[in-house]
Amino acid sequence: MGSNPTIHAGGGRDHGDDDTVDQGVGQSLIDTHGTDDLLDEIDGLLESNAEEFVRSYVQKGGQ
């Protein structure tokens, strides 16, 4: 049997100047159109079926 291979996990941060500059840029580029569409759909369902929506979440037995 041979020796076990050495595995190096690359989870550490590099302390270079480039990393700190690029770190916040990705957050401003997130596309939220899908989330906005989903929230609009939920709002539409609540407007038309609000009573049914609330009844489905009322716990049985007064709990």
N, C-alpha and C positions, 0 to 999 in steps of 0.2 A: 504494500500500500504506500502511496506517496504522501508527502506532507500536505497539510490543508492549505488551500490557496488563501492569500491575504486579500481581504476585501476592504477597500477604502471608501467610506461613504462621504459624499461631498455636501454635507449639510451646513457647513460653516459659511460665514459671510466674509467676503473680501473687504478689506478696509481701504480700497482705492477710492480716489476722488470721483471717478466716473459713476460708481454705484450710488452715491448719495445724491448726485444730480438727477439720475434717471429714476430714482425710487418713487417720487411723487407724480411723475408724468403719466404713468400707466393708469392711475386712479382717475384722472380727468378725461381719459379717452374711453371710458366704459360706455357702451351703447345701452341706453335705458328704454329704447322704443318698445321692446318686447314686454318689459315690466309695465310700462304705461298702458299698453294695450290690454294686458291682463287685468290691471286695476280698473280700467274703463269697463271691461266686460263684467267684472264683479259688481261695480256700481250699477250697471244696467240691470243685472239680475236682482239686486237688492231693491231697486226702485219698483220693479214689477212684481216681485214675490217676497217682499219684506216680511209679511206675517208668516208665511210658510217657512221662511228661513229661520225666523226666531223660534217657531214651534219645533223645528227639527233639532234645535240645540237646548230646549228646555229639558232638564233632567227629570226622569220619572220618579215618583214617590216623594216629591217635594224636597229632594236633596239639592 
